[in-house]
């Protein structure tokens, strides 16, 4: 899940390691620096942070704080490397990866295939020519052209993602929203788009998305502990339900830096990661968007790619500098939740990486 405020504000800052002047000081002890900042109240809500540069871990720090499990309070937690944590909308980026794996197996349609046609149970929706022209790529890039509003609080039943969760049929709810623009033209943040892509994956592979993820993505990465929270209909939430540990979230970033390889195995096709992190839409805030990945507003390829999640969750990768940053936090439903990961990147990661230099 996310909010308009966090998405717009996040565009005001980016990971600019490559453009900063070389730092004169030695590499700072990031664990110590982050711990000191938390104790001083400068990183409010931080639960855990991981930073790696060129495969070397610079920081892996854990703290305590109030937490939630998919919106339900679970009280004060003392976090550590084995503690599962909500990823919220970083889940969307994982779903994008899974589509690429399923595509390479020939189990889902190509991205230029018409979307509604993949759902014969909703054949009546094809009567609208504009709706019938929506492609799978438009769902992956959140440019379906349908009405969707997640700018309301997630406690408000008028929020489109909340309404989807409450609907008798979540997929029909997503697909029959009123058309408000031509497919492929305008970007609108939509957890419904991710739900639809998740459905294509589960239908194509013949199993729920969580068990498929465990088999083709998590197991190859050595991820043995995870949870994918299910809605009231028993379906795993593709938009926001994944829970991972901090080290396992970071493994996803390291795999991306290696163009889909991990421990000598090609886990995700490199061509898919390249397509996913190619800009397919312009975001009103100034950022760009790939296939469920937020992209830097500059660079070709983009200077960085990231998964954003409600509360300050963040996975950022900057391939040209070999940087991975993973942040877990508890600032759920706060308009300024984006500020925490940005502060960590700007004030801690950038100086530390630049001080090391680039071999």
N, C-alpha and C positions, 0 to 999 in steps of 0.2 A: 504494500500500500504506500501511497505517497500523497503529497498535497501540492496545490498549485504554488503556494508560497515557497516551499522548499525547492521546487523545481526551478522557479524563476530566480530565486536568490542564488542557487548553486551555480548559475551561469556567470555570476560576478567574479568567480575565482576559478583558477584552473591549476593543474600541476605543471609548473614551468621550470622544472629542473634544468632542462637543456639551455635555457636562456639566461640563467642567473650567473653572475660572476663567480669565479672560484672562491670558496670560503677560505679564510686564512687559518681558522682554528682547526684543531684536530677533530676527528670524528667524535661527536658527543655520545655519551652513554645514553641511548634512547630510553632504555628501561628506567634508568634513574631519573631522567628528565621528565618522562611521562608521569612517573610516580610522584615526583615533587610537584608537578603541575596539578595533579588530582588532589593532593593533600592541601594545596594552596587554594583550591576551589576554582581553578582556571579551566578545568575540563569537566564541567558538570555533566553527570549522566554517563560518563565513559565506563563501560563494563570490561572491555578488552581491546587490545590493539596489537597488530602484527605488522612488521615492516621487513622486507627483504630487498636486497640489492645485489644483482648478479649472482643470485643463488645463495647468498650469505644472509642469514637472519641477523638483522640489526636490533630488533626489539620484539619481544613477545611478553606483554604485560597484562596482568589481570587485577581486577578490582572488585568491589562489592557494590550492590545497589538493588533497588526495587526493580522487579522484572515482570514480564507478562508472557503468556503463551497464547499467541494469536488473539490478543485483545483481552484475555482473562488474566487478572492479577495473580501472581504466584508468590508474592512476598519478597522479602530480602534474600538475595542470593550472594554467595561468595563464589566468584567465577574462577575457573581454572581450565586447563587444557582438555578436560573430559566433559565439561558442562555444555549441554546443548543450549542454543540460543536462537530466537526468532531471526530469520533473515528478512522477513516481510517481502518487500518487492524485489529484493535481490533474487528471490525465487524465480521471477520472470526471466532473468538472464540465464538461469539454469535450464528452464524450459526451452529457451532458444537453442541452447547447446544440444539438448535431447532431440529436438527436431532434426538437427543436422546429422546426428548419429542414425536416427531412424531413416532419414532420406538416403544415407549411404548404404543402408541395408535394403533399400527398395520397398520400404513398408509404409511410406507416406507419399503423397503426391508432390510433384515439383512445385516450387513456390509460385510459378506463373499459372497454376491451375485455378479455375474458378472455385471460390470458397463454398458458396451455398450448394453447389452441385454435389459436394461431398456429404451432404446431409439429405438423403432422399426422403426422410421422414418429414422434412419441411419443404416439400416440393412446391407448395402454394406460394412460398416466398419468391420463387423464380418468376412470378408474374410481373414483378417490378424489374424492368430491364436494367435500371441503374444498380439495384441491389444485386441482381444476377451477375453484374460485371465485377463485383468485389473479388479480388484474388487472395490466395493464401498469403502472398507477400504483403498485402495491405494489412492483414491481421498482425503479422510479425513486426511490421513497422508502425503499427497503430495509426494507419491512415485509411481505415475502413469507410469513412465518410458517414458513419452513423452517429446519432446523438448519444452522448455519454458524459456524465458529470461526476467526477470524484473530487471536486473542489469543496464539497460540503464535508463536515466532520463525519468520521466513520461511525459515529453514534447516531447519525441521522438516517432514518430509513429511506430518505429521498436520494441519498448517495447511491450512485448506480451500482457500485460493487456490492454494497449492503443489500440493495434491492435484488440483485442477481442471486445472492446467497439465500434470500427469502423466497425466491420464485419457485413455483412447482417444477418448472423445467428451465434450468439455468441457461441451456444452450439456445433454446428458442427465444428466451428473454434477450439474449445478446444479439441474435441475428435479426430479430424483427424490430429493433429500435428504428425510429424514423430516420430517413436519410436527410442529412443536412449539407452535404457537399459531395462532389464527385470523388469516387474512390481513388486513392493514391495521391490526392492533392493536398489535403489538410491533416495535420497531426493532432490527435486528441488522445490524451492519456487514458488508457482503458485496460482495466483488469479483465474485462470481458473478452478482449482480443486474446489475452493469454489463456483464458479458460477454453476458448474455441481451439486454439492451437494444442492445448493439452488434450482435448478430446480427439483431435486428429491423430495425435501420437498414440493414445491408449487404444483407439479403434484399430489403428494400423498394425500395432505390435501385438494386439490381442491380450493385453494385461494392463492393470492400473499403472499410472505413470510413476508411482513411487516404487513399485517392484521392478519396473523397467529401468528406472534410474539406478537402483541398487545393482542391477546386473551389468549394465553396459557402461556406467559412469563411475559410480561410487566404488564398487569392488576393484576395478582397475586402478583407482587412485588410492587404494588402501583405506577407504572410508567405511568403517564397520558400524558406526553409531550415528544414527540420524532419525529424524521423525518428520513425517509430512502430514500435517494436520488436515483432517477431513471435515467438510461441512456437514450440515444436518442431513444431507442426502447421501452421506457416506462417500462422497467423491473427494479425493485429495485436492486442496485448493492450489491450482496452478498459479494463481496470481500472487499468493503471499504466504503459503502454509509451510514452507520448508524450514527446518531447524537443524543446524549443524554446529559443530564445535569450531572455535577460532582456527586451530591448525588445519582443519579440513576445509574450511572456507578458503584459507590461503593456498591450499593445494590446487584449487580450481584456478587461481591466478597464476601459479607456477606452471601449470599445464598449458595455459594460454600463452605464456611467454615462450614456451617450447613448441609453439605452433601445433598444439594438440597432442604432443607426445608426453608420456610420463613413464619413468622407469623403463625406458627402452621400447615402449609400446605406443602405437598410434591410437589414442583413445577417441579423439575427435578429428574428423578430416580437416586438414589445414585449410583447404579451399572453403569449407563452411565457416570457419572462424574468420577468414578474410572477408567473406560476404557479410557475415554478421556485424563486422566492425567497419564496414563501408557505409558511409552516410546514405540513408534512404529517405530521410525526412528532415526538414528544418523545424526545430522546436521554437515556439514564440519567445522563449527566454534567451535565445541566442545559441544554445547548444544544438547539436545534431543527434540523430537517432538512427541506429542500425536495426538489427533484428533482436529486439528486447535488450539492447545495450545503449546506454547514454554515451555520446561521443563528444570529444573536444570540439570547440567551435572553429578550430584551425587545424591545418595539417592535412596532407593527403599521402599516406593514410593518416587518420586522426592521431594527434599526439598522445591521447590516452583514451581508454574505454573504461566504463564503470557500470556497476549495478548499484542502484540507490534503493534504500528501504526506509520506511517509516520508522522514526525513532532515532535516526542517525546511523543506520546500518550502511556499510559501504564496502565494496570490493573494487579497487582501482588498479589497473595495470597500465604501465607505460613501457611498451616493448622496446623502444629505441634506447631507453636508459636502463632496462632490466629491473624495473621497480614494481613491487607488489605491495599494496597497502590494504589491510583488512581491518575494519573497525566494527565493533559491536557496542551498542549503547541502549539506554533506556529512556530516551526523550520522546516517547511515543505521543503522537498527535499534537506535538508542539510545533507551531509555525516555524520556529528557528532551528528545527532539528538538524538541518543541513550544516549549521555553523560549526558543530563539533568536529566532524571528519575533515572539513575544510581547514579548520584551525590546526588540526594535527598535521595535515599535509603541508600547509604553508609554513608553520612556525617550527615544526620538528623534523619532518621527513626531508623537505627540500634542503635545509642547511646541512643535515647529516649526510645526505647522499652527495651533495655538491662538495662537501669537505673531503670526501673519499676520492673524488675525481672519477673519471671514466677511464679504465685501463685501455 
